[in-house]
Amino acid sequence: MNPDDPRARRTRASLRAAVLDLATERDLGAITISAVAKRAGVNRATFYLHYPDVDALAADAMEEAVAEVARAAALCPLDAPRDRAPDPLTTLFAHIDGNAELYACMLGTQGSPRFCARLRERLTAELETRFAAGARPAGFADVPPGTHAAYLAGALTGVIAHWVIDSRDTPSADVALAFWRLFRPAGK
């Protein structure tokens, strides 16, 4: 099967929409291939032509969201004052707030390990690229850029997961500011 064939692209789009729709109704671990195929209007064999399992499909369906999160994180001006979260970070948390159920499903205990790994990997890559280009906070020259980027990517992923799963009553702007203050400790 040619993945660039318009029919294959439409089928994958239907499968992605179906899994995301189902993810708002139940835990990802409870979503079956049969349920996805039925919602997408295809049969199980067609599902397997495109994806090996529900987790791979869910991770693919969230790829655009992963890219958006990584881009926003990489756009944050590292010298912004500690008492005001940068606009890209505020926008990022507003995006997550608007899709909180989906992020909670993907990052929860029954979520997608592939999605979590992909989110961390993409964030790490974006930050490492930025650090290698010289846009890195001062005071970390003794830490390899890749390690620094991975640390921040893991921290951001953890804060997002904690917020969408356990602290939904906290406004997105407050979470963005709290993360920024962790990122830019006092005196930096």
C-alpha positions as YAML, in Angstrom:
chain: A
units: angstrom
residues:
- id: 1
  name: MET
  ca: [0.00, 0.00, 0.00]
- id: 2
  name: ASN
  ca: [1.26, 3.43, -0.94]
- id: 3
  name: PRO
  ca: [1.02, 5.70, 2.15]
- id: 4
  name: ASP
  ca: [0.72, 8.75, -0.12]
- id: 5
  name: ASP
  ca: [-2.35, 7.36, -1.87]
- id: 6
  name: PRO
  ca: [-5.30, 9.68, -1.17]
- id: 7
  name: ARG
  ca: [-7.43, 6.73, 0.00]
- id: 8
  name: ALA
  ca: [-4.76, 5.67, 2.50]
- id: 9
  name: ARG
  ca: [-4.46, 9.25, 3.78]
- id: 10
  name: ARG
  ca: [-8.26, 9.46, 4.20]
- id: 11
  name: THR
  ca: [-8.34, 6.13, 6.01]
- id: 12
  name: ARG
  ca: [-5.56, 7.17, 8.40]
- id: 13
  name: ALA
  ca: [-7.32, 10.48, 9.02]
- id: 14
  name: SER
  ca: [-10.56, 8.61, 9.83]
- id: 15
  name: LEU
  ca: [-8.73, 6.26, 12.18]
- id: 16
  name: ARG
  ca: [-6.98, 9.18, 13.93]
- id: 17
  name: ALA
  ca: [-10.25, 11.05, 14.38]
- id: 18
  name: ALA
  ca: [-11.96, 7.92, 15.68]
- id: 19
  name: VAL
  ca: [-9.34, 7.18, 18.33]
- id: 20
  name: LEU
  ca: [-9.29, 10.79, 19.53]
- id: 21
  name: ASP
  ca: [-13.07, 10.80, 19.71]
- id: 22
  name: LEU
  ca: [-13.09, 7.55, 21.68]
- id: 23
  name: ALA
  ca: [-10.34, 8.86, 23.97]
- id: 24
  name: THR
  ca: [-12.69, 11.56, 25.22]
- id: 25
  name: GLU
  ca: [-15.17, 8.86, 26.25]
- id: 26
  name: ARG
  ca: [-12.92, 6.27, 27.93]
- id: 27
  name: ASP
  ca: [-9.38, 5.42, 28.98]
- id: 28
  name: LEU
  ca: [-7.03, 4.70, 26.13]
- id: 29
  name: GLY
  ca: [-6.35, 1.24, 27.57]
- id: 30
  name: ALA
  ca: [-10.05, 0.43, 27.22]
- id: 31
  name: ILE
  ca: [-10.23, 1.34, 23.53]
- id: 32
  name: THR
  ca: [-10.25, -1.71, 21.29]
- id: 33
  name: ILE
  ca: [-9.24, -2.00, 17.67]
- id: 34
  name: SER
  ca: [-12.79, -3.10, 16.90]
- id: 35
  name: ALA
  ca: [-14.21, 0.07, 18.47]
- id: 36
  name: VAL
  ca: [-11.81, 2.28, 16.50]
- id: 37
  name: ALA
  ca: [-12.51, 0.46, 13.25]
- id: 38
  name: LYS
  ca: [-16.27, 0.68, 13.78]
- id: 39
  name: ARG
  ca: [-16.10, 4.41, 14.63]
- id: 40
  name: ALA
  ca: [-13.90, 5.06, 11.58]
- id: 41
  name: GLY
  ca: [-16.16, 3.03, 9.29]
- id: 42
  name: VAL
  ca: [-13.47, 0.51, 8.33]
- id: 43
  name: ASN
  ca: [-12.81, -3.13, 9.17]
- id: 44
  name: ARG
  ca: [-10.14, -4.55, 11.50]
- id: 45
  name: ALA
  ca: [-7.99, -5.70, 8.58]
- id: 46
  name: THR
  ca: [-7.88, -2.14, 7.26]
- id: 47
  name: PHE
  ca: [-6.84, -0.93, 10.70]
- id: 48
  name: TYR
  ca: [-3.91, -3.36, 10.70]
- id: 49
  name: LEU
  ca: [-2.82, -2.18, 7.26]
- id: 50
  name: HIS
  ca: [-2.10, 1.21, 8.83]
- id: 51
  name: TYR
  ca: [-1.26, 0.66, 12.52]
- id: 52
  name: PRO
  ca: [-0.01, -2.24, 14.66]
- id: 53
  name: ASP
  ca: [-2.09, -1.26, 17.71]
- id: 54
  name: VAL
  ca: [-4.21, 1.43, 19.33]
- id: 55
  name: ASP
  ca: [-1.22, 3.03, 21.07]
- id: 56
  name: ALA
  ca: [0.62, 3.58, 17.77]
- id: 57
  name: LEU
  ca: [-2.55, 5.09, 16.29]
- id: 58
  name: ALA
  ca: [-3.07, 7.37, 19.30]
- id: 59
  name: ALA
  ca: [0.53, 8.59, 19.20]
- id: 60
  name: ASP
  ca: [0.20, 9.32, 15.47]
- id: 61
  name: ALA
  ca: [-3.11, 11.10, 16.05]
- id: 62
  name: MET
  ca: [-1.45, 13.37, 18.61]
- id: 63
  name: GLU
  ca: [1.60, 14.19, 16.47]
- id: 64
  name: GLU
  ca: [0.28, 17.64, 15.55]
- id: 65
  name: ALA
  ca: [-0.31, 18.41, 19.22]
- id: 66
  name: VAL
  ca: [3.21, 17.24, 20.07]
- id: 67
  name: ALA
  ca: [4.63, 19.55, 17.41]
- id: 68
  name: GLU
  ca: [2.59, 22.48, 18.74]
- id: 69
  name: VAL
  ca: [3.76, 21.90, 22.31]
- id: 70
  name: ALA
  ca: [7.41, 21.63, 21.20]
- id: 71
  name: ARG
  ca: [7.23, 24.76, 19.04]
- id: 72
  name: ALA
  ca: [5.66, 26.82, 21.82]
- id: 73
  name: ALA
  ca: [8.22, 25.66, 24.38]
- id: 74
  name: ALA
  ca: [11.10, 26.48, 22.03]
- id: 75
  name: LEU
  ca: [9.76, 30.00, 21.38]
- id: 76
  name: CYS
  ca: [9.94, 31.10, 25.01]
- id: 77
  name: PRO
  ca: [12.41, 33.95, 25.48]
- id: 78
  name: LEU
  ca: [14.82, 32.64, 28.07]
- id: 79
  name: ASP
  ca: [15.54, 36.08, 29.48]
- id: 80
  name: ALA
  ca: [11.90, 37.00, 30.20]
- id: 81
  name: PRO
  ca: [11.26, 38.23, 33.75]
- id: 82
  name: ARG
  ca: [10.44, 35.60, 36.35]
- id: 83
  name: ASP
  ca: [7.18, 37.27, 37.42]
- id: 84
  name: ARG
  ca: [5.47, 36.96, 34.01]
- id: 85
  name: ALA
  ca: [5.21, 33.79, 31.93]
- id: 86
  name: PRO
  ca: [6.25, 34.38, 28.30]
- id: 87
  name: ASP
  ca: [3.38, 34.52, 25.81]
- id: 88
  name: PRO
  ca: [4.34, 31.26, 24.01]
- id: 89
  name: LEU
  ca: [4.20, 29.40, 27.34]
- id: 90
  name: THR
  ca: [0.84, 30.96, 28.23]
- id: 91
  name: THR
  ca: [-0.45, 30.05, 24.77]
- id: 92
  name: LEU
  ca: [0.85, 26.50, 25.19]
- id: 93
  name: PHE
  ca: [-0.99, 25.99, 28.47]
- id: 94
  name: ALA
  ca: [-4.16, 27.56, 27.00]
- id: 95
  name: HIS
  ca: [-3.95, 25.02, 24.14]
- id: 96
  name: ILE
  ca: [-3.59, 22.17, 26.63]
- id: 97
  name: ASP
  ca: [-6.48, 23.57, 28.68]
- id: 98
  name: GLY
  ca: [-8.70, 23.51, 25.60]
- id: 99
  name: ASN
  ca: [-7.80, 19.84, 25.05]
- id: 100
  name: ALA
  ca: [-7.39, 18.81, 28.69]
- id: 101
  name: GLU
  ca: [-9.52, 15.65, 28.50]
- id: 102
  name: LEU
  ca: [-7.47, 14.37, 25.59]
- id: 103
  name: TYR
  ca: [-4.13, 15.18, 27.24]
- id: 104
  name: ALA
  ca: [-5.32, 13.56, 30.49]
- id: 105
  name: CYS
  ca: [-6.26, 10.44, 28.56]
- id: 106
  name: MET
  ca: [-2.93, 10.33, 26.74]
- id: 107
  name: LEU
  ca: [-0.78, 11.12, 29.81]
- id: 108
  name: GLY
  ca: [-2.74, 9.19, 32.46]
- id: 109
  name: THR
  ca: [-1.99, 5.78, 33.91]
- id: 110
  name: GLN
  ca: [-3.92, 4.09, 31.09]
- id: 111
  name: GLY
  ca: [-2.51, 6.51, 28.52]
- id: 112
  name: SER
  ca: [-0.11, 6.15, 25.64]
- id: 113
  name: PRO
  ca: [3.53, 5.38, 26.43]
- id: 114
  name: ARG
  ca: [4.40, 6.22, 22.82]
- id: 115
  name: PHE
  ca: [2.75, 9.62, 23.14]
- id: 116
  name: CYS
  ca: [4.62, 10.38, 26.38]
- id: 117
  name: ALA
  ca: [7.93, 9.32, 24.84]
- id: 118
  name: ARG
  ca: [7.27, 11.26, 21.64]
- id: 119
  name: LEU
  ca: [6.35, 14.40, 23.57]
- id: 120
  name: ARG
  ca: [9.55, 14.21, 25.65]
- id: 121
  name: GLU
  ca: [11.70, 13.41, 22.60]
- id: 122
  name: ARG
  ca: [10.29, 16.26, 20.53]
- id: 123
  name: LEU
  ca: [10.61, 18.76, 23.37]
- id: 124
  name: THR
  ca: [14.18, 17.61, 24.04]
- id: 125
  name: ALA
  ca: [15.12, 17.93, 20.36]
- id: 126
  name: GLU
  ca: [13.61, 21.43, 20.03]
- id: 127
  name: LEU
  ca: [15.31, 22.67, 23.19]
- id: 128
  name: GLU
  ca: [18.64, 21.03, 22.37]
- id: 129
  name: THR
  ca: [18.63, 22.66, 18.93]
- id: 130
  name: ARG
  ca: [17.93, 26.00, 20.52]
- id: 131
  name: PHE
  ca: [20.64, 25.51, 23.14]
- id: 132
  name: ALA
  ca: [23.18, 24.48, 20.50]
- id: 133
  name: ALA
  ca: [22.41, 27.72, 18.64]
- id: 134
  name: GLY
  ca: [23.42, 29.69, 21.74]
- id: 135
  name: ALA
  ca: [19.96, 30.42, 23.18]
- id: 136
  name: ARG
  ca: [20.50, 28.83, 26.57]
- id: 137
  name: PRO
  ca: [20.02, 30.24, 30.05]
- id: 138
  name: ALA
  ca: [23.20, 31.38, 31.75]
- id: 139
  name: GLY
  ca: [24.77, 29.32, 34.49]
- id: 140
  name: PHE
  ca: [24.50, 25.88, 32.89]
- id: 141
  name: ALA
  ca: [27.75, 25.67, 30.92]
- id: 142
  name: ASP
  ca: [28.82, 22.72, 33.08]
- id: 143
  name: VAL
  ca: [25.80, 20.66, 31.96]
- id: 144
  name: PRO
  ca: [25.71, 19.15, 28.44]
- id: 145
  name: PRO
  ca: [23.01, 20.81, 26.30]
- id: 146
  name: GLY
  ca: [21.28, 17.47, 25.60]
- id: 147
  name: THR
  ca: [21.04, 16.63, 29.29]
- id: 148
  name: HIS
  ca: [19.74, 20.11, 30.08]
- id: 149
  name: ALA
  ca: [17.15, 19.87, 27.29]
- id: 150
  name: ALA
  ca: [16.02, 16.40, 28.44]
- id: 151
  name: TYR
  ca: [15.67, 17.63, 32.02]
- id: 152
  name: LEU
  ca: [13.46, 20.54, 30.98]
- id: 153
  name: ALA
  ca: [11.42, 18.38, 28.58]
- id: 154
  name: GLY
  ca: [10.75, 15.85, 31.34]
- id: 155
  name: ALA
  ca: [9.83, 18.62, 33.76]
- id: 156
  name: LEU
  ca: [7.39, 20.24, 31.32]
- id: 157
  name: THR
  ca: [5.82, 16.88, 30.46]
- id: 158
  name: GLY
  ca: [5.45, 16.12, 34.17]
- id: 159
  name: VAL
  ca: [3.86, 19.49, 34.94]
- id: 160
  name: ILE
  ca: [1.41, 19.09, 32.05]
- id: 161
  name: ALA
  ca: [0.45, 15.58, 33.20]
- id: 162
  name: HIS
  ca: [0.04, 16.65, 36.83]
- id: 163
  name: TRP
  ca: [-2.12, 19.59, 35.83]
- id: 164
  name: VAL
  ca: [-4.49, 17.81, 33.43]
- id: 165
  name: ILE
  ca: [-4.86, 14.78, 35.69]
- id: 166
  name: ASP
  ca: [-4.73, 16.13, 39.25]
- id: 167
  name: SER
  ca: [-5.02, 19.93, 39.32]
- id: 168
  name: ARG
  ca: [-7.60, 20.95, 36.74]
- id: 169
  name: ASP
  ca: [-9.00, 23.65, 39.01]
- id: 170
  name: THR
  ca: [-5.83, 25.72, 38.54]
- id: 171
  name: PRO
  ca: [-6.16, 28.22, 35.65]
- id: 172
  name: SER
  ca: [-3.82, 27.68, 32.70]
- id: 173
  name: ALA
  ca: [-2.13, 31.07, 33.14]
- id: 174
  name: ASP
  ca: [-1.29, 30.19, 36.76]
- id: 175
  name: VAL
  ca: [0.24, 26.87, 35.72]
- id: 176
  name: ALA
  ca: [2.27, 28.59, 32.99]
- id: 177
  name: LEU
  ca: [3.58, 31.11, 35.52]
- id: 178
  name: ALA
  ca: [4.42, 28.39, 38.06]
- id: 179
  name: PHE
  ca: [6.36, 26.43, 35.43]
- id: 180
  name: TRP
  ca: [8.16, 29.59, 34.32]
- id: 181
  name: ARG
  ca: [9.17, 30.33, 37.91]
- id: 182
  name: LEU
  ca: [10.58, 26.80, 38.19]
- id: 183
  name: PHE
  ca: [12.42, 27.31, 34.93]
- id: 184
  name: ARG
  ca: [13.78, 30.71, 36.00]
- id: 185
  name: PRO
  ca: [14.55, 30.40, 39.71]
- id: 186
  name: ALA
  ca: [14.93, 33.54, 41.83]
- id: 187
  name: GLY
  ca: [18.18, 35.35, 41.22]
- id: 188
  name: LYS
  ca: [18.45, 34.17, 37.59]
...
